[in-house]
Amino acid sequence: MHKQPWRNMAERIFSWSVAPDHPVFAGHFPSHPIVPGVMLLDHAIRLAGAPCGWQVGNAKFLSPVNPGESLAFTLVERDNGSITFTIFAGERGVASGLLTPIRS
């Protein structure tokens, strides 16, 4: 059975920001740098932190993230083992989605 290190904890909140000099910005719109959506997804998956793989059930990107912005990731485990995530920059919604465990 799949167990997550934070099982039985309904919600976890994490803070994160991408340094303004991160190399990703050199190629991701040099004249108007933004954090790539795949980088946000990767970070949400890393925060899920379970010893299994994850697949993205769905994801919505609501607004761009600028270099250096502080982000709040909220992860909520559901009864079926999947995790919903939301990402905010202050009051502004940035992204949301669902991670589902890859079961073998």
PyMOL commands that set and color helices and strands:
alter all, ss='L'
color gray80, all
select helices_A, chain A and resi 24-27+37-48
alter helices_A, ss='H'
color red, helices_A
select strands_A, chain A and resi 11-17+53-61+70-77+83-89+92-102
alter strands_A, ss='S'
color yellow, strands_A
deselect
rebuild
show_as cartoon
